[in-house]
Amino acid sequence: MILQGTETLTSLIHIISESLLTPVILILIIFLVIVILSLGSFINEAISRKPIDSKELEKLIREISLSKPNDIKGIINNSNLFIYQKDILIKIANNHDIGIDARKALASKLIGEEELNLIKNTSKTDVLIRLAPILGLLGTLIPLGPGLAALGSGDIATLAESLIIAFDTTVLGLSIGAIAYLISKFKKQWYENDVSTVEAIAEAELESLNDGDFNA
């Protein structure tokens, strides 16, 4: 039994909830386009990226550790590191004339900034992971009201249409979220490995530069 005076409020809530269905479906379609584009970019990156393996990393660290400071940039440029990894390491080498602590702080700052840039590459899919299932749930619940009302009046066609919309939006929302989750998961693994590689090489580079300071 509905309390007196609440009929207007319940009617208003009903109108608002029904009016949300179209925006929810439109946003889900936009999310679908975004996740398809992200999937294409992900596949392209997966095919094209060639990070250095552990043996090459060990060799590179040894070369930098045993080399003179003036030779470090050449070693880095001739390596198979990604361009952004080379840029960080070369910037560190270019600041060989500043103090040890300042050089270490610079290296930490450069690596931190690049880590933030890499995290931004997964921001879209991170948003989709959370919002797509929520919108799918909204798209499920909103049509059920009219569907149940139609069931009460014996309108099976309207009920069937409402259930189809509910199921379709659920499947779409969950599918978008699942694809986005896989993209974010693998990209974060790639980027964490890339950052750890830069950190390891930067440590060797700083040690070599510091030895050069002491020998100067």
C-alpha positions as CSV (number, residue, x, y, z in Angstrom):
1,M,0.0,0.0,0.0
2,I,1.4,3.4,-1.0
3,L,1.2,6.1,1.6
4,Q,-0.9,9.1,0.9
5,G,1.0,12.0,-0.6
6,T,3.7,9.8,-2.1
7,E,1.9,9.1,-5.4
8,T,3.4,12.2,-7.0
9,L,6.9,11.3,-5.8
10,T,6.7,7.8,-7.0
11,S,5.4,9.0,-10.4
12,L,8.2,11.4,-10.6
13,I,10.8,8.7,-9.8
14,H,9.2,6.4,-12.4
15,I,9.4,9.1,-15.1
16,I,13.0,9.9,-14.3
17,S,14.0,6.2,-14.3
18,E,12.3,5.6,-17.6
19,S,13.9,8.7,-19.1
20,L,17.4,7.3,-18.2
21,L,17.0,4.2,-20.4
22,T,17.9,6.0,-23.7
23,P,21.0,7.8,-22.3
24,V,22.1,4.5,-20.8
25,I,21.9,2.7,-24.1
26,L,23.6,5.5,-26.0
27,I,26.5,5.6,-23.5
28,L,26.8,1.8,-23.7
29,I,27.1,2.1,-27.5
30,I,29.8,4.8,-27.0
31,F,31.6,2.6,-24.6
32,L,31.4,-0.3,-27.1
33,V,33.1,1.9,-29.8
34,I,35.8,2.9,-27.3
35,V,36.5,-0.6,-26.2
36,I,36.7,-1.8,-29.8
37,L,39.2,0.9,-30.7
38,S,41.1,0.1,-27.5
39,L,41.2,-3.5,-28.4
40,G,42.6,-2.7,-31.9
41,S,45.3,-0.5,-30.4
42,F,46.1,-3.2,-27.8
43,I,46.5,-5.9,-30.5
44,N,48.7,-3.6,-32.6
45,E,50.8,-2.8,-29.6
46,A,51.1,-6.5,-28.6
47,I,52.3,-7.4,-32.1
48,S,54.8,-4.5,-32.5
49,R,56.3,-4.2,-29.0
50,K,59.6,-6.1,-28.5
51,P,61.0,-5.5,-25.0
52,I,64.5,-6.6,-24.2
53,D,64.8,-10.0,-22.5
54,S,66.7,-10.8,-19.3
55,K,69.9,-11.8,-21.1
56,E,70.0,-8.5,-23.1
57,L,69.2,-6.6,-19.9
58,E,72.0,-8.2,-18.0
59,K,74.4,-7.5,-20.9
60,L,73.3,-3.9,-21.1
61,I,73.7,-3.4,-17.3
62,R,77.2,-4.9,-17.4
63,E,78.3,-2.7,-20.4
64,I,77.1,0.5,-18.6
65,S,78.6,-0.5,-15.3
66,L,82.0,-1.2,-16.8
67,S,82.1,1.7,-19.2
68,K,83.3,5.2,-18.9
69,P,80.6,7.9,-18.4
70,N,81.3,9.4,-21.8
71,D,80.4,6.1,-23.5
72,I,77.1,5.6,-21.8
73,K,74.9,7.5,-24.3
74,G,76.3,5.5,-27.2
75,I,75.6,2.2,-25.4
76,I,72.0,3.3,-24.7
77,N,71.4,4.6,-28.2
78,N,72.6,1.3,-29.7
79,S,70.4,-0.8,-27.4
80,N,67.0,-2.3,-28.2
81,L,65.2,-0.3,-25.5
82,F,62.0,1.6,-26.3
83,I,62.4,5.2,-27.3
84,Y,60.9,6.6,-24.1
85,Q,63.3,4.4,-22.1
86,K,66.3,5.7,-24.0
87,D,65.1,9.3,-23.5
88,I,65.0,8.9,-19.8
89,L,68.4,7.3,-19.6
90,I,70.0,9.8,-21.9
91,K,68.6,12.7,-19.9
92,I,70.3,11.2,-16.9
93,A,73.6,10.9,-18.7
94,N,73.3,14.5,-20.0
95,N,73.2,15.7,-16.4
96,H,76.5,14.1,-15.5
97,D,77.9,17.4,-14.3
98,I,75.4,17.9,-11.4
99,G,75.8,16.5,-7.9
100,I,75.2,12.8,-7.1
101,D,72.1,13.4,-5.0
102,A,70.6,15.8,-7.5
103,R,71.3,13.3,-10.3
104,K,69.6,10.6,-8.3
105,A,66.6,12.8,-7.6
106,L,66.4,13.7,-11.3
107,A,66.4,10.0,-12.3
108,S,63.6,9.3,-9.8
109,K,61.6,12.2,-11.1
110,L,62.0,11.2,-14.7
111,I,61.0,7.6,-14.1
112,G,58.1,8.7,-12.0
113,E,56.7,11.0,-14.7
114,E,57.0,8.3,-17.3
115,E,55.2,5.9,-15.0
116,L,52.3,8.3,-14.7
117,N,52.2,8.7,-18.5
118,L,52.1,4.9,-18.9
119,I,49.3,4.7,-16.4
120,K,47.3,7.3,-18.4
121,N,47.3,4.8,-21.3
122,T,45.1,2.5,-19.3
123,S,42.8,5.2,-17.9
124,K,40.0,4.7,-20.5
125,T,39.8,1.0,-20.0
126,D,40.0,1.4,-16.2
127,V,36.9,3.6,-16.4
128,L,35.1,1.1,-18.6
129,I,35.8,-1.7,-16.2
130,R,33.8,0.0,-13.5
131,L,31.1,2.0,-15.5
132,A,30.1,-0.5,-18.2
133,P,28.7,-3.2,-15.8
134,I,27.0,-0.5,-13.8
135,L,25.3,0.9,-16.9
136,G,24.5,-2.6,-18.0
137,L,22.8,-3.2,-14.6
138,L,20.8,0.1,-15.0
139,G,19.8,-1.0,-18.5
140,T,18.6,-4.3,-16.9
141,L,16.5,-2.8,-14.1
142,I,14.9,0.2,-15.9
143,P,12.9,-1.8,-18.4
144,L,11.7,-4.3,-15.8
145,G,9.3,-1.8,-14.2
146,P,7.2,-1.3,-17.4
147,G,7.7,-5.0,-18.1
148,L,6.2,-6.1,-14.8
149,A,3.4,-3.5,-15.2
150,A,2.6,-5.0,-18.7
151,L,2.6,-8.5,-17.2
152,G,0.0,-7.4,-14.7
153,S,-2.2,-6.2,-17.5
154,G,-1.6,-9.3,-19.6
155,D,0.5,-7.5,-22.2
156,I,3.0,-10.3,-23.0
157,A,4.5,-8.5,-26.0
158,T,5.6,-5.5,-24.0
159,L,7.0,-7.8,-21.3
160,A,9.0,-9.7,-23.9
161,E,10.4,-6.4,-25.3
162,S,11.4,-5.2,-21.9
163,L,13.2,-8.5,-21.1
164,I,15.1,-8.4,-24.4
165,I,16.3,-4.9,-23.6
166,A,17.3,-5.9,-20.1
167,F,19.2,-8.9,-21.2
168,D,20.9,-7.1,-24.1
169,T,22.2,-4.3,-22.0
170,T,23.4,-6.7,-19.3
171,V,25.4,-8.7,-21.8
172,L,26.8,-5.6,-23.5
173,G,27.8,-4.0,-20.2
174,L,29.5,-7.1,-18.9
175,S,31.2,-7.8,-22.2
176,I,32.7,-4.3,-22.4
177,G,33.9,-4.5,-18.8
178,A,35.5,-7.9,-19.4
179,I,37.4,-6.8,-22.5
180,A,38.5,-3.6,-20.8
181,Y,39.7,-5.6,-17.8
182,L,41.9,-7.8,-20.0
183,I,43.3,-4.8,-21.9
184,S,44.2,-3.0,-18.7
185,K,45.6,-6.1,-17.0
186,F,48.1,-6.9,-19.8
187,K,49.1,-3.3,-20.4
188,K,49.8,-2.7,-16.8
189,Q,52.0,-5.9,-16.8
190,W,53.9,-4.6,-19.8
191,Y,54.4,-1.1,-18.4
192,E,55.4,-2.4,-14.9
193,N,58.1,-4.5,-16.6
194,D,59.2,-1.5,-18.8
195,V,59.5,0.7,-15.7
196,S,61.5,-1.9,-13.7
197,T,63.8,-2.3,-16.7
198,V,64.5,1.5,-16.8
199,E,65.0,1.5,-13.0
200,A,67.6,-1.3,-13.2
201,I,69.5,0.3,-16.0
202,A,69.3,3.8,-14.3
203,E,70.8,2.3,-11.1
204,A,73.8,1.0,-13.2
205,E,74.1,4.3,-15.0
206,L,74.1,6.3,-11.8
207,E,76.7,4.0,-10.3
208,S,78.9,4.5,-13.4
209,L,78.4,8.2,-13.3
210,N,79.2,8.4,-9.6
211,D,82.4,6.4,-10.1
212,G,83.3,8.9,-12.8
213,D,82.8,11.7,-10.3
214,F,85.1,10.1,-7.8
215,N,87.8,9.3,-10.4
216,A,87.7,12.8,-11.8
